[in-house]
Amino acid sequence: MEGVDHLADERNKAQFDVDVMKIVWAGSPHAYEVSHRMSRLVASDPVIILSFFNLLQNFQCYYLSISHLCNAITT
């Protein structure tokens, strides 16, 4: 499930490496890879209805994302 990238123009105007900024923001290359993998798994999971996430609190969204990731890793 690919969405519209509303920040593509701003990223193209950046005078620094945006990928390096993402790694710095995440804290480490490993943390970036894990969060990126989690977001791809959650976005591509047909079971998760993303509009459902709007009704949940942050902790509940995080818990569901982690549980889906754990299920994907163990299966």
Long-range contacts (C-beta under 8 A, 24 or more apart in sequence): 1-43, 1-44, 1-50, 37-69, 38-65, 38-66, 38-69, 41-68, 41-69, 41-72, 42-68, 42-69, 45-72
